[in-house]
Structure formats: C-alpha cells, structure tokens
Amino acid sequence: MTESSVVEGCRGAPPRVEPSAKEPSHMKLASLSRSLLRTVTVVALALTATACATNPADPGAKDAAYQVNDPLEIPNRFVFAANEAVDVLALRPAAEVYVGVVPDPVRDAIHNFIDNLMGPLYIANNLLQGNVDGATNATGRFMTNTILGVGGIADVASQAGIPHAPEDFGQTLAVWGLGDGPYLVLPLLGPSNVRDAVGYGVDTVGDPVRIWAYAHHGQGLMYTRAGVGAVDRRSEVLKSVDDLRRNSLDFYATVRSLHQQQRQAEIENRKGPATPDFPDYTSTPKP
C-alpha cells in the first residue's frame, strides 16, 4: 500500500544508442534483458545475505524484528522518507492538477488503456501458476477490451461480468512456494520484499510493450506510460492517503502493515482489507 512505488515517472529517458552493424538490435535487446535479470537476482541475493547478517543476537529482539518481517527497518525508513518527499513535492501536486483539469471520462479511459496493456503479463502469470481458469479469464478480458473496448479505452469486460484479477510474477513465485523475505522499501517504487522485487524485475523484462518499444527505439513511450500511470494511480487515492497520513501515529508502520495485508490477500486471490492501495502508485513496469 503506499508504495505504489512512489513515483515511477521521475526519471529522464536515457540517450538513444543506435545498434552497430555488427550487433543487430534484437541481439542488443536480448543482452539488455539478460543483464537486467542477472542484476535483479544478484541484488535480491545480496539483500537476503544482508538481512541474515543483521539478525539481532538477542532472541527476543530477533522475534520482535521478524514479527513484522522488517529487519532492515532503519534503511527502509530512510528510503521511505525520500519517497514521501517525492510524493509531497511532485507526485501529489501533479495528481491534484490531473484530477482538476482532466474530466472523469477521460481519466477512466486513460486508466483502462494503461491497465489493458498489462493483459499479456496477467495471462502469462496465470499460466505459470497453473491457474487455467485465471488465464482464461485474463485472456477474455484482454481480448474483449482490446477489440470491443477500442484498444482498452473502454472496460467492456467488466460490464460483461469478466472480473479484473491482476497477477504478477511475485505472486507466481509465492504460488511456487518461495517465501517473501525481508520487507523492503524501494526507491520510488515503494513497499515490497525480496521476492516481489525479483518478480518486478522479471515482469519488467517480460513486458511485451517494453520489448516492442526498445526494439523499435520507442523508449519515450515507456517513460510516458510510466509517468502517466504514476499520476493516474496516485490520483485515485488522494483523499485516502491524506487520511492515513493525518491519522497514523507512525505512517511508516501503518503503510508497512497495510501493504503486507493487501499483498497476502492478492497472493491468496481474495479481497484485501478495506484500505487504499497505497503507496503502490503505479502498476506498470518501469522502463
């Protein structure tokens, strides 16, 4: 909850590098994907090792630390504070302007279109989990909204009774039996854990839109999607987040608890707690 990341669209696009004659663009794309996946895996293993190395020696302190699964609380709080600063100074004001200027029907269309782009990943993760019914449902939603909903602008599938049930690779790893590992607060991305950080990296590498964009030198499309998606996501929880901040004695602890509850509900495919989906400000993979 909160980390809806915290702000996915704050990075500038990297300079375009033209493929050389000796190395076709599709080979460069494959090399980039493998490199990113290796990096995510190494970082996850390093974080796991760090968590093991920082276990409290006192059994009572150790139990208390892992009761909330947050042995890295001190560095997490630093990152959380930085994310909060980005939200207060940039993302929240942008979301307020977005709500004030863009009409509701247009915002709904933008939200539907961005979410529909994630359809192939939802289908793939359902299949990897062995969830045939879920894959069938996700395929039905994607095809219905893409064809009848004019590329996903209209959510015809929901009107037809096809439920929206996102699945990501972090959930897939959980279904495969991998534990969540220590709680993490990622820069700009928000609340997570070791397992979900690896899952996010895999989803990013496997995102069909990203693969197409990088193969056709369309990195600008990725950054536009990330930026618009972040503002759209944040605009949906403006009041809820304000209420949480105002009523929480420890906003960090509140966000951590709500995020862990909601994440567990998503993994178990059940309805989560009646709390805002915060701070996960964007559900689209980063560029």
Helices and strands as residue ranges (DSSP letters): G 8-10, H 25-53, H 59-67, H 73-86, I 87-91, H 92-101, H 104-116, H 119-128, H 132-147, H 156-159, H 169-175, E 183-186, E 190-193, H 194-206, H 208-215, H 219-235, H 238-247, H 251-267
